[in-house]
Amino acid sequence: MSLQHRIENAVGWLVMDRATAMNSLNREMAAAMTAQLNAWRDDAAVRVVVLTGSGRAFAPGPT
């Protein structure tokens, strides 16, 4: 499981990188997202957050 995160031009990017599972959300990924969102909550450098998946797939359901 990998969740990449970065800030560019006031945009917080969260990129799911679970190619073998079509970037589907699991508990570990949800916990990592929650931790990062909490870290950005009061960060004035982040005005909006974009969630995306690496590669060609993005499945919202669990695997």
mmCIF file as Biopython writes it, N, C-alpha, C and O atoms, coordinates in Angstrom:
data_model
#
loop_
_atom_site.group_PDB
_atom_site.id
_atom_site.type_symbol
_atom_site.label_atom_id
_atom_site.label_alt_id
_atom_site.label_comp_id
_atom_site.label_asym_id
_atom_site.label_entity_id
_atom_site.label_seq_id
_atom_site.pdbx_PDB_ins_code
_atom_site.Cartn_x
_atom_site.Cartn_y
_atom_site.Cartn_z
_atom_site.occupancy
_atom_site.B_iso_or_equiv
_atom_site.auth_seq_id
_atom_site.auth_asym_id
_atom_site.pdbx_PDB_model_num
ATOM 1   N N  . MET A ? 1  ? 0.842   -1.169 0.000   1.0 0.0 1  A 1 
ATOM 2   C CA . MET A ? 1  ? 0.000   0.000  0.000   1.0 0.0 1  A 1 
ATOM 3   C C  . MET A ? 1  ? 0.881   1.224  0.000   1.0 0.0 1  A 1 
ATOM 4   O O  . MET A ? 1  ? 1.885   1.295  0.708   1.0 0.0 1  A 1 
ATOM 5   N N  . SER A ? 2  ? 0.497   2.152  -0.782  1.0 0.0 2  A 1 
ATOM 6   C CA . SER A ? 2  ? 1.228   3.406  -0.817  1.0 0.0 2  A 1 
ATOM 7   C C  . SER A ? 2  ? 0.255   4.545  -1.036  1.0 0.0 2  A 1 
ATOM 8   O O  . SER A ? 2  ? -0.602  4.495  -1.919  1.0 0.0 2  A 1 
ATOM 9   N N  . LEU A ? 3  ? 0.400   5.558  -0.229  1.0 0.0 3  A 1 
ATOM 10  C CA . LEU A ? 3  ? -0.359  6.782  -0.416  1.0 0.0 3  A 1 
ATOM 11  C C  . LEU A ? 3  ? 0.661   7.902  -0.542  1.0 0.0 3  A 1 
ATOM 12  O O  . LEU A ? 3  ? 1.397   8.200  0.398   1.0 0.0 3  A 1 
ATOM 13  N N  . GLN A ? 4  ? 0.692   8.508  -1.697  1.0 0.0 4  A 1 
ATOM 14  C CA . GLN A ? 4  ? 1.614   9.611  -1.928  1.0 0.0 4  A 1 
ATOM 15  C C  . GLN A ? 4  ? 0.879   10.909 -1.638  1.0 0.0 4  A 1 
ATOM 16  O O  . GLN A ? 4  ? -0.320  11.023 -1.894  1.0 0.0 4  A 1 
ATOM 17  N N  . HIS A ? 5  ? 1.596   11.881 -1.109  1.0 0.0 5  A 1 
ATOM 18  C CA . HIS A ? 5  ? 0.974   13.166 -0.840  1.0 0.0 5  A 1 
ATOM 19  C C  . HIS A ? 5  ? 1.965   14.288 -1.112  1.0 0.0 5  A 1 
ATOM 20  O O  . HIS A ? 5  ? 3.170   14.147 -0.902  1.0 0.0 5  A 1 
ATOM 21  N N  . ARG A ? 6  ? 1.426   15.400 -1.583  1.0 0.0 6  A 1 
ATOM 22  C CA . ARG A ? 6  ? 2.244   16.576 -1.862  1.0 0.0 6  A 1 
ATOM 23  C C  . ARG A ? 6  ? 1.337   17.797 -1.907  1.0 0.0 6  A 1 
ATOM 24  O O  . ARG A ? 6  ? 0.117   17.679 -2.030  1.0 0.0 6  A 1 
ATOM 25  N N  . ILE A ? 7  ? 1.945   18.957 -1.806  1.0 0.0 7  A 1 
ATOM 26  C CA . ILE A ? 7  ? 1.225   20.217 -1.924  1.0 0.0 7  A 1 
ATOM 27  C C  . ILE A ? 7  ? 1.825   20.980 -3.095  1.0 0.0 7  A 1 
ATOM 28  O O  . ILE A ? 7  ? 3.039   21.169 -3.167  1.0 0.0 7  A 1 
ATOM 29  N N  . GLU A ? 8  ? 0.968   21.416 -4.013  1.0 0.0 8  A 1 
ATOM 30  C CA . GLU A ? 8  ? 1.378   22.224 -5.165  1.0 0.0 8  A 1 
ATOM 31  C C  . GLU A ? 8  ? 0.356   23.328 -5.371  1.0 0.0 8  A 1 
ATOM 32  O O  . GLU A ? 8  ? -0.825  23.048 -5.581  1.0 0.0 8  A 1 
ATOM 33  N N  . ASN A ? 9  ? 0.793   24.577 -5.314  1.0 0.0 9  A 1 
ATOM 34  C CA . ASN A ? 9  ? -0.090  25.719 -5.585  1.0 0.0 9  A 1 
ATOM 35  C C  . ASN A ? 9  ? -1.375  25.677 -4.764  1.0 0.0 9  A 1 
ATOM 36  O O  . ASN A ? 9  ? -2.466  25.849 -5.307  1.0 0.0 9  A 1 
ATOM 37  N N  . ALA A ? 10 ? -1.250  25.452 -3.473  1.0 0.0 10 A 1 
ATOM 38  C CA . ALA A ? 10 ? -2.367  25.406 -2.519  1.0 0.0 10 A 1 
ATOM 39  C C  . ALA A ? 10 ? -3.270  24.189 -2.690  1.0 0.0 10 A 1 
ATOM 40  O O  . ALA A ? 10 ? -4.341  24.134 -2.084  1.0 0.0 10 A 1 
ATOM 41  N N  . VAL A ? 11 ? -2.866  23.217 -3.497  1.0 0.0 11 A 1 
ATOM 42  C CA . VAL A ? 11 ? -3.616  21.977 -3.686  1.0 0.0 11 A 1 
ATOM 43  C C  . VAL A ? 11 ? -2.891  20.844 -2.979  1.0 0.0 11 A 1 
ATOM 44  O O  . VAL A ? 11 ? -1.718  20.582 -3.248  1.0 0.0 11 A 1 
ATOM 45  N N  . GLY A ? 12 ? -3.591  20.176 -2.077  1.0 0.0 12 A 1 
ATOM 46  C CA . GLY A ? 12 ? -3.057  18.974 -1.444  1.0 0.0 12 A 1 
ATOM 47  C C  . GLY A ? 12 ? -3.446  17.773 -2.287  1.0 0.0 12 A 1 
ATOM 48  O O  . GLY A ? 12 ? -4.630  17.485 -2.465  1.0 0.0 12 A 1 
ATOM 49  N N  . TRP A ? 13 ? -2.452  17.079 -2.801  1.0 0.0 13 A 1 
ATOM 50  C CA . TRP A ? 13 ? -2.694  15.908 -3.652  1.0 0.0 13 A 1 
ATOM 51  C C  . TRP A ? 13 ? -2.521  14.634 -2.835  1.0 0.0 13 A 1 
ATOM 52  O O  . TRP A ? 13 ? -1.486  14.439 -2.199  1.0 0.0 13 A 1 
ATOM 53  N N  . LEU A ? 14 ? -3.530  13.768 -2.851  1.0 0.0 14 A 1 
ATOM 54  C CA . LEU A ? 14 ? -3.451  12.425 -2.280  1.0 0.0 14 A 1 
ATOM 55  C C  . LEU A ? 14 ? -3.558  11.448 -3.448  1.0 0.0 14 A 1 
ATOM 56  O O  . LEU A ? 14 ? -4.566  11.423 -4.154  1.0 0.0 14 A 1 
ATOM 57  N N  . VAL A ? 15 ? -2.516  10.647 -3.648  1.0 0.0 15 A 1 
ATOM 58  C CA . VAL A ? 15 ? -2.484  9.719  -4.777  1.0 0.0 15 A 1 
ATOM 59  C C  . VAL A ? 15 ? -2.386  8.289  -4.236  1.0 0.0 15 A 1 
ATOM 60  O O  . VAL A ? 15 ? -1.389  7.901  -3.627  1.0 0.0 15 A 1 
ATOM 61  N N  . MET A ? 16 ? -3.446  7.523  -4.478  1.0 0.0 16 A 1 
ATOM 62  C CA . MET A ? 16 ? -3.439  6.112  -4.077  1.0 0.0 16 A 1 
ATOM 63  C C  . MET A ? 16 ? -2.620  5.316  -5.082  1.0 0.0 16 A 1 
ATOM 64  O O  . MET A ? 16 ? -2.761  5.485  -6.293  1.0 0.0 16 A 1 
ATOM 65  N N  . ASP A ? 17 ? -1.764  4.446  -4.561  1.0 0.0 17 A 1 
ATOM 66  C CA . ASP A ? 17 ? -0.903  3.648  -5.435  1.0 0.0 17 A 1 
ATOM 67  C C  . ASP A ? 17 ? -0.995  2.175  -5.026  1.0 0.0 17 A 1 
ATOM 68  O O  . ASP A ? 17 ? -0.095  1.630  -4.386  1.0 0.0 17 A 1 
ATOM 69  N N  . ARG A ? 18 ? -2.100  1.554  -5.411  1.0 0.0 18 A 1 
ATOM 70  C CA . ARG A ? 18 ? -2.320  0.117  -5.200  1.0 0.0 18 A 1 
ATOM 71  C C  . ARG A ? 18 ? -2.709  -0.479 -6.547  1.0 0.0 18 A 1 
ATOM 72  O O  . ARG A ? 18 ? -3.833  -0.947 -6.729  1.0 0.0 18 A 1 
ATOM 73  N N  . ALA A ? 19 ? -1.788  -0.458 -7.470  1.0 0.0 19 A 1 
ATOM 74  C CA . ALA A ? 19 ? -2.077  -0.875 -8.851  1.0 0.0 19 A 1 
ATOM 75  C C  . ALA A ? 19 ? -2.619  -2.294 -8.934  1.0 0.0 19 A 1 
ATOM 76  O O  . ALA A ? 19 ? -3.504  -2.568 -9.744  1.0 0.0 19 A 1 
ATOM 77  N N  . THR A ? 20 ? -2.105  -3.195 -8.117  1.0 0.0 20 A 1 
ATOM 78  C CA . THR A ? 20 ? -2.557  -4.583 -8.199  1.0 0.0 20 A 1 
ATOM 79  C C  . THR A ? 20 ? -3.992  -4.756 -7.721  1.0 0.0 20 A 1 
ATOM 80  O O  . THR A ? 20 ? -4.625  -5.771 -8.011  1.0 0.0 20 A 1 
ATOM 81  N N  . ALA A ? 21 ? -4.515  -3.760 -6.983  1.0 0.0 21 A 1 
ATOM 82  C CA . ALA A ? 21 ? -5.891  -3.826 -6.490  1.0 0.0 21 A 1 
ATOM 83  C C  . ALA A ? 21 ? -6.738  -2.701 -7.075  1.0 0.0 21 A 1 
ATOM 84  O O  . ALA A ? 21 ? -7.732  -2.303 -6.469  1.0 0.0 21 A 1 
ATOM 85  N N  . MET A ? 22 ? -6.364  -2.186 -8.237  1.0 0.0 22 A 1 
ATOM 86  C CA . MET A ? 22 ? -7.087  -1.107 -8.924  1.0 0.0 22 A 1 
ATOM 87  C C  . MET A ? 22 ? -7.279  0.116  -8.022  1.0 0.0 22 A 1 
ATOM 88  O O  . MET A ? 22 ? -8.292  0.810  -8.109  1.0 0.0 22 A 1 
ATOM 89  N N  . ASN A ? 23 ? -6.295  0.369  -7.160  1.0 0.0 23 A 1 
ATOM 90  C CA . ASN A ? 23 ? -6.321  1.511  -6.245  1.0 0.0 23 A 1 
ATOM 91  C C  . ASN A ? 23 ? -7.563  1.540  -5.360  1.0 0.0 23 A 1 
ATOM 92  O O  . ASN A ? 23 ? -8.037  2.612  -4.984  1.0 0.0 23 A 1 
ATOM 93  N N  . SER A ? 24 ? -8.078  0.383  -5.034  1.0 0.0 24 A 1 
ATOM 94  C CA . SER A ? 24 ? -9.277  0.337  -4.191  1.0 0.0 24 A 1 
ATOM 95  C C  . SER A ? 24 ? -8.928  0.699  -2.750  1.0 0.0 24 A 1 
ATOM 96  O O  . SER A ? 24 ? -7.797  0.524  -2.296  1.0 0.0 24 A 1 
ATOM 97  N N  . LEU A ? 25 ? -9.924  1.202  -2.058  1.0 0.0 25 A 1 
ATOM 98  C CA . LEU A ? 25 ? -9.774  1.659  -0.692  1.0 0.0 25 A 1 
ATOM 99  C C  . LEU A ? 25 ? -9.867  0.478  0.268   1.0 0.0 25 A 1 
ATOM 100 O O  . LEU A ? 25 ? -10.784 -0.338 0.178   1.0 0.0 25 A 1 
ATOM 101 N N  . ASN A ? 26 ? -8.903  0.396  1.189   1.0 0.0 26 A 1 
ATOM 102 C CA . ASN A ? 26 ? -8.967  -0.590 2.260   1.0 0.0 26 A 1 
ATOM 103 C C  . ASN A ? 26 ? -8.738  0.150  3.586   1.0 0.0 26 A 1 
ATOM 104 O O  . ASN A ? 26 ? -8.551  1.367  3.584   1.0 0.0 26 A 1 
ATOM 105 N N  . ARG A ? 27 ? -8.750  -0.558 4.697   1.0 0.0 27 A 1 
ATOM 106 C CA . ARG A ? 27 ? -8.610  0.092  6.006   1.0 0.0 27 A 1 
ATOM 107 C C  . ARG A ? 27 ? -7.284  0.810  6.149   1.0 0.0 27 A 1 
ATOM 108 O O  . ARG A ? 27 ? -7.233  1.924  6.668   1.0 0.0 27 A 1 
ATOM 109 N N  . GLU A ? 28 ? -6.219  0.189  5.698   1.0 0.0 28 A 1 
ATOM 110 C CA . GLU A ? 28 ? -4.894  0.794  5.800   1.0 0.0 28 A 1 
ATOM 111 C C  . GLU A ? 28 ? -4.825  2.106  5.009   1.0 0.0 28 A 1 
ATOM 112 O O  . GLU A ? 28 ? -4.290  3.106  5.489   1.0 0.0 28 A 1 
ATOM 113 N N  . MET A ? 29 ? -5.367  2.086  3.807   1.0 0.0 29 A 1 
ATOM 114 C CA . MET A ? 29 ? -5.376  3.283  2.968   1.0 0.0 29 A 1 
ATOM 115 C C  . MET A ? 29 ? -6.261  4.359  3.603   1.0 0.0 29 A 1 
ATOM 116 O O  . MET A ? 29 ? -5.892  5.534  3.610   1.0 0.0 29 A 1 
ATOM 117 N N  . ALA A ? 30 ? -7.410  3.975  4.128   1.0 0.0 30 A 1 
ATOM 118 C CA . ALA A ? 30 ? -8.308  4.934  4.772   1.0 0.0 30 A 1 
ATOM 119 C C  . ALA A ? 30 ? -7.633  5.575  5.986   1.0 0.0 30 A 1 
ATOM 120 O O  . ALA A ? 30 ? -7.780  6.776  6.213   1.0 0.0 30 A 1 
ATOM 121 N N  . ALA A ? 31 ? -6.904  4.793  6.754   1.0 0.0 31 A 1 
ATOM 122 C CA . ALA A ? 31 ? -6.196  5.327  7.924   1.0 0.0 31 A 1 
ATOM 123 C C  . ALA A ? 31 ? -5.103  6.304  7.491   1.0 0.0 31 A 1 
ATOM 124 O O  . ALA A ? 31 ? -4.917  7.345  8.122   1.0 0.0 31 A 1 
ATOM 125 N N  . ALA A ? 32 ? -4.389  5.978  6.433   1.0 0.0 32 A 1 
ATOM 126 C CA . ALA A ? 32 ? -3.337  6.867  5.932   1.0 0.0 32 A 1 
ATOM 127 C C  . ALA A ? 32 ? -3.940  8.169  5.408   1.0 0.0 32 A 1 
ATOM 128 O O  . ALA A ? 32 ? -3.388  9.246  5.634   1.0 0.0 32 A 1 
ATOM 129 N N  . MET A ? 33 ? -5.069  8.072  4.710   1.0 0.0 33 A 1 
ATOM 130 C CA . MET A ? 33 ? -5.741  9.276  4.209   1.0 0.0 33 A 1 
ATOM 131 C C  . MET A ? 33 ? -6.212  10.147 5.365   1.0 0.0 33 A 1 
ATOM 132 O O  . MET A ? 33 ? -6.030  11.364 5.345   1.0 0.0 33 A 1 
ATOM 133 N N  . THR A ? 34 ? -6.811  9.531  6.362   1.0 0.0 34 A 1 
ATOM 134 C CA . THR A ? 34 ? -7.299  10.271 7.518   1.0 0.0 34 A 1 
ATOM 135 C C  . THR A ? 34 ? -6.158  10.998 8.217   1.0 0.0 34 A 1 
ATOM 136 O O  . THR A ? 34 ? -6.296  12.162 8.591   1.0 0.0 34 A 1 
ATOM 137 N N  . ALA A ? 35 ? -5.039  10.319 8.390   1.0 0.0 35 A 1 
ATOM 138 C CA . ALA A ? 35 ? -3.879  10.941 9.038   1.0 0.0 35 A 1 
ATOM 139 C C  . ALA A ? 35 ? -3.376  12.143 8.239   1.0 0.0 35 A 1 
ATOM 140 O O  . ALA A ? 35 ? -3.052  13.181 8.817   1.0 0.0 35 A 1 
ATOM 141 N N  . GLN A ? 36 ? -3.310  12.007 6.917   1.0 0.0 36 A 1 
ATOM 142 C CA . GLN A ? 36 ? -2.817  13.110 6.092   1.0 0.0 36 A 1 
ATOM 143 C C  . GLN A ? 36 ? -3.808  14.270 6.084   1.0 0.0 36 A 1 
ATOM 144 O O  . GLN A ? 36 ? -3.404  15.429 6.177   1.0 0.0 36 A 1 
ATOM 145 N N  . LEU A ? 37 ? -5.088  13.973 5.974   1.0 0.0 37 A 1 
ATOM 146 C CA . LEU A ? 37 ? -6.100  15.031 5.998   1.0 0.0 37 A 1 
ATOM 147 C C  . LEU A ? 37 ? -6.076  15.772 7.334   1.0 0.0 37 A 1 
ATOM 148 O O  . LEU A ? 37 ? -6.224  16.994 7.364   1.0 0.0 37 A 1 
ATOM 149 N N  . ASN A ? 38 ? -5.891  15.050 8.434   1.0 0.0 38 A 1 
ATOM 150 C CA . ASN A ? 38 ? -5.780  15.692 9.741   1.0 0.0 38 A 1 
ATOM 151 C C  . ASN A ? 38 ? -4.546  16.583 9.813   1.0 0.0 38 A 1 
ATOM 152 O O  . ASN A ? 38 ? -4.588  17.653 10.419  1.0 0.0 38 A 1 
ATOM 153 N N  . ALA A ? 39 ? -3.451  16.149 9.198   1.0 0.0 39 A 1 
ATOM 154 C CA . ALA A ? 39 ? -2.227  16.949 9.181   1.0 0.0 39 A 1 
ATOM 155 C C  . ALA A ? 39 ? -2.429  18.241 8.389   1.0 0.0 39 A 1 
ATOM 156 O O  . ALA A ? 39 ? -1.853  19.274 8.730   1.0 0.0 39 A 1 
ATOM 157 N N  . TRP A ? 40 ? -3.234  18.187 7.348   1.0 0.0 40 A 1 
ATOM 158 C CA . TRP A ? 40 ? -3.490  19.352 6.503   1.0 0.0 40 A 1 
ATOM 159 C C  . TRP A ? 40 ? -4.622  20.232 7.018   1.0 0.0 40 A 1 
ATOM 160 O O  . TRP A ? 40 ? -4.789  21.352 6.536   1.0 0.0 40 A 1 
ATOM 161 N N  . ARG A ? 41 ? -5.389  19.765 7.965   1.0 0.0 41 A 1 
ATOM 162 C CA . ARG A ? 41 ? -6.601  20.466 8.414   1.0 0.0 41 A 1 
ATOM 163 C C  . ARG A ? 41 ? -6.367  21.945 8.719   1.0 0.0 41 A 1 
ATOM 164 O O  . ARG A ? 41 ? -7.142  22.791 8.273   1.0 0.0 41 A 1 
ATOM 165 N N  . ASP A ? 42 ? -5.335  22.264 9.454   1.0 0.0 42 A 1 
ATOM 166 C CA . ASP A ? 42 ? -5.065  23.652 9.835   1.0 0.0 42 A 1 
ATOM 167 C C  . ASP A ? 42 ? -3.879  24.239 9.086   1.0 0.0 42 A 1 
ATOM 168 O O  . ASP A ? 42 ? -3.321  25.251 9.510   1.0 0.0 42 A 1 
ATOM 169 N N  . ASP A ? 43 ? -3.488  23.623 7.987   1.0 0.0 43 A 1 
ATOM 170 C CA . ASP A ? 43 ? -2.356  24.096 7.187   1.0 0.0 43 A 1 
ATOM 171 C C  . ASP A ? 43 ? -2.859  25.124 6.174   1.0 0.0 43 A 1 
ATOM 172 O O  . ASP A ? 43 ? -3.598  24.790 5.248   1.0 0.0 43 A 1 
ATOM 173 N N  . ALA A ? 44 ? -2.451  26.365 6.364   1.0 0.0 44 A 1 
ATOM 174 C CA . ALA A ? 44 ? -2.896  27.443 5.467   1.0 0.0 44 A 1 
ATOM 175 C C  . ALA A ? 44 ? -2.384  27.265 4.044   1.0 0.0 44 A 1 
ATOM 176 O O  . ALA A ? 44 ? -2.895  27.905 3.126   1.0 0.0 44 A 1 
ATOM 177 N N  . ALA A ? 45 ? -1.385  26.410 3.841   1.0 0.0 45 A 1 
ATOM 178 C CA . ALA A ? 45 ? -0.836  26.176 2.502   1.0 0.0 45 A 1 
ATOM 179 C C  . ALA A ? 45 ? -1.753  25.290 1.657   1.0 0.0 45 A 1 
ATOM 180 O O  . ALA A ? 45 ? -1.578  25.200 0.441   1.0 0.0 45 A 1 
ATOM 181 N N  . VAL A ? 46 ? -2.729  24.635 2.293   1.0 0.0 46 A 1 
ATOM 182 C CA . VAL A ? 46 ? -3.642  23.729 1.578   1.0 0.0 46 A 1 
ATOM 183 C C  . VAL A ? 46 ? -5.034  24.341 1.565   1.0 0.0 46 A 1 
ATOM 184 O O  . VAL A ? 46 ? -5.649  24.529 2.614   1.0 0.0 46 A 1 
ATOM 185 N N  . ARG A ? 47 ? -5.525  24.650 0.370   1.0 0.0 47 A 1 
ATOM 186 C CA . ARG A ? 47 ? -6.861  25.251 0.227   1.0 0.0 47 A 1 
ATOM 187 C C  . ARG A ? 47 ? -7.887  24.248 -0.299  1.0 0.0 47 A 1 
ATOM 188 O O  . ARG A ? 47 ? -9.086  24.401 -0.067  1.0 0.0 47 A 1 
ATOM 189 N N  . VAL A ? 48 ? -7.408  23.216 -1.011  1.0 0.0 48 A 1 
ATOM 190 C CA . VAL A ? 48 ? -8.285  22.195 -1.575  1.0 0.0 48 A 1 
ATOM 191 C C  . VAL A ? 48 ? -7.495  20.891 -1.635  1.0 0.0 48 A 1 
ATOM 192 O O  . VAL A ? 48 ? -6.267  20.902 -1.729  1.0 0.0 48 A 1 
ATOM 193 N N  . VAL A ? 49 ? -8.208  19.772 -1.580  1.0 0.0 49 A 1 
ATOM 194 C CA . VAL A ? 49 ? -7.571  18.454 -1.649  1.0 0.0 49 A 1 
ATOM 195 C C  . VAL A ? 49 ? -8.128  17.701 -2.847  1.0 0.0 49 A 1 
ATOM 196 O O  . VAL A ? 49 ? -9.335  17.700 -3.090  1.0 0.0 49 A 1 
ATOM 197 N N  . VAL A ? 50 ? -7.230  17.059 -3.596  1.0 0.0 50 A 1 
ATOM 198 C CA . VAL A ? 50 ? -7.609  16.221 -4.736  1.0 0.0 50 A 1 
ATOM 199 C C  . VAL A ? 50 ? -7.200  14.795 -4.421  1.0 0.0 50 A 1 
ATOM 200 O O  . VAL A ? 50 ? -6.055  14.546 -4.045  1.0 0.0 50 A 1 
ATOM 201 N N  . LEU A ? 51 ? -8.118  13.862 -4.570  1.0 0.0 51 A 1 
ATOM 202 C CA . LEU A ? 51 ? -7.858  12.438 -4.385  1.0 0.0 51 A 1 
ATOM 203 C C  . LEU A ? 51 ? -7.870  11.775 -5.747  1.0 0.0 51 A 1 
ATOM 204 O O  . LEU A ? 51 ? -8.822  11.930 -6.511  1.0 0.0 51 A 1 
ATOM 205 N N  . THR A ? 52 ? -6.819  11.037 -6.052  1.0 0.0 52 A 1 
ATOM 206 C CA . THR A ? 52 ? -6.733  10.341 -7.326  1.0 0.0 52 A 1 
ATOM 207 C C  . THR A ? 52 ? -5.981  9.025  -7.126  1.0 0.0 52 A 1 
ATOM 208 O O  . THR A ? 52 ? -5.434  8.757  -6.056  1.0 0.0 52 A 1 
ATOM 209 N N  . GLY A ? 53 ? -5.970  8.224  -8.170  1.0 0.0 53 A 1 
ATOM 210 C CA . GLY A ? 53 ? -5.239  6.965  -8.140  1.0 0.0 53 A 1 
ATOM 211 C C  . GLY A ? 53 ? -4.183  6.945  -9.225  1.0 0.0 53 A 1 
ATOM 212 O O  . GLY A ? 53 ? -4.368  7.532  -10.291 1.0 0.0 53 A 1 
ATOM 213 N N  . SER A ? 54 ? -3.085  6.275  -8.958  1.0 0.0 54 A 1 
ATOM 214 C CA . SER A ? 54 ? -2.051  6.152  -9.977  1.0 0.0 54 A 1 
ATOM 215 C C  . SER A ? 54 ? -2.476  5.109  -11.006 1.0 0.0 54 A 1 
ATOM 216 O O  . SER A ? 54 ? -3.333  4.267  -10.737 1.0 0.0 54 A 1 
ATOM 217 N N  . GLY A ? 55 ? -1.881  5.176  -12.159 1.0 0.0 55 A 1 
ATOM 218 C CA . GLY A ? 55 ? -2.208  4.202  -13.197 1.0 0.0 55 A 1 
ATOM 219 C C  . GLY A ? 55 ? -3.558  4.469  -13.826 1.0 0.0 55 A 1 
ATOM 220 O O  . GLY A ? 55 ? -4.013  5.612  -13.889 1.0 0.0 55 A 1 
ATOM 221 N N  . ARG A ? 56 ? -4.201  3.401  -14.295 1.0 0.0 56 A 1 
ATOM 222 C CA . ARG A ? 56 ? -5.437  3.546  -15.067 1.0 0.0 56 A 1 
ATOM 223 C C  . ARG A ? 56 ? -6.710  3.224  -14.290 1.0 0.0 56 A 1 
ATOM 224 O O  . ARG A ? 56 ? -7.810  3.427  -14.804 1.0 0.0 56 A 1 
ATOM 225 N N  . ALA A ? 57 ? -6.580  2.729  -13.070 1.0 0.0 57 A 1 
ATOM 226 C CA . ALA A ? 57 ? -7.772  2.282  -12.367 1.0 0.0 57 A 1 
ATOM 227 C C  . ALA A ? 57 ? -7.998  3.087  -11.092 1.0 0.0 57 A 1 
ATOM 228 O O  . ALA A ? 57 ? -7.056  3.574  -10.466 1.0 0.0 57 A 1 
ATOM 229 N N  . PHE A ? 58 ? -9.274  3.214  -10.722 1.0 0.0 58 A 1 
ATOM 230 C CA . PHE A ? 58 ? -9.658  3.847  -9.471  1.0 0.0 58 A 1 
ATOM 231 C C  . PHE A ? 58 ? -10.972 3.203  -9.064  1.0 0.0 58 A 1 
ATOM 232 O O  . PHE A ? 58 ? -12.029 3.543  -9.595  1.0 0.0 58 A 1 
ATOM 233 N N  . ALA A ? 59 ? -10.903 2.276  -8.126  1.0 0.0 59 A 1 
ATOM 234 C CA . ALA A ? 59 ? -12.097 1.548  -7.686  1.0 0.0 59 A 1 
ATOM 235 C C  . ALA A ? 59 ? -12.467 1.999  -6.274  1.0 0.0 59 A 1 
ATOM 236 O O  . ALA A ? 59 ? -11.632 1.919  -5.372  1.0 0.0 59 A 1 
ATOM 237 N N  . PRO A ? 60 ? -13.689 2.469  -6.061  1.0 0.0 60 A 1 
ATOM 238 C CA . PRO A ? 60 ? -14.064 2.982  -4.760  1.0 0.0 60 A 1 
ATOM 239 C C  . PRO A ? 60 ? -14.324 1.905  -3.712  1.0 0.0 60 A 1 
ATOM 240 O O  . PRO A ? 60 ? -14.333 2.201  -2.517  1.0 0.0 60 A 1 
ATOM 241 N N  . GLY A ? 61 ? -14.534 0.675  -4.134  1.0 0.0 61 A 1 
ATOM 242 C CA . GLY A ? 61 ? -14.897 -0.376 -3.196  1.0 0.0 61 A 1 
ATOM 243 C C  . GLY A ? 61 ? -13.704 -1.112 -2.612  1.0 0.0 61 A 1 
ATOM 244 O O  . GLY A ? 61 ? -12.594 -1.005 -3.134  1.0 0.0 61 A 1 
ATOM 245 N N  . PRO A ? 62 ? -13.919 -1.859 -1.533  1.0 0.0 62 A 1 
ATOM 246 C CA . PRO A ? 62 ? -12.833 -2.606 -0.881  1.0 0.0 62 A 1 
ATOM 247 C C  . PRO A ? 62 ? -12.428 -3.836 -1.675  1.0 0.0 62 A 1 
ATOM 248 O O  . PRO A ? 62 ? -13.202 -4.390 -2.457  1.0 0.0 62 A 1 
ATOM 249 N N  . THR A ? 63 ? -11.175 -4.247 -1.444  1.0 0.0 63 A 1 
ATOM 250 C CA . THR A ? 63 ? -10.692 -5.512 -2.011  1.0 0.0 63 A 1 
ATOM 251 C C  . THR A ? 63 ? -10.029 -6.317 -0.937  1.0 0.0 63 A 1 
ATOM 252 O O  . THR A ? 63 ? -9.550  -7.420 -1.199  1.0 0.0 63 A 1 
#
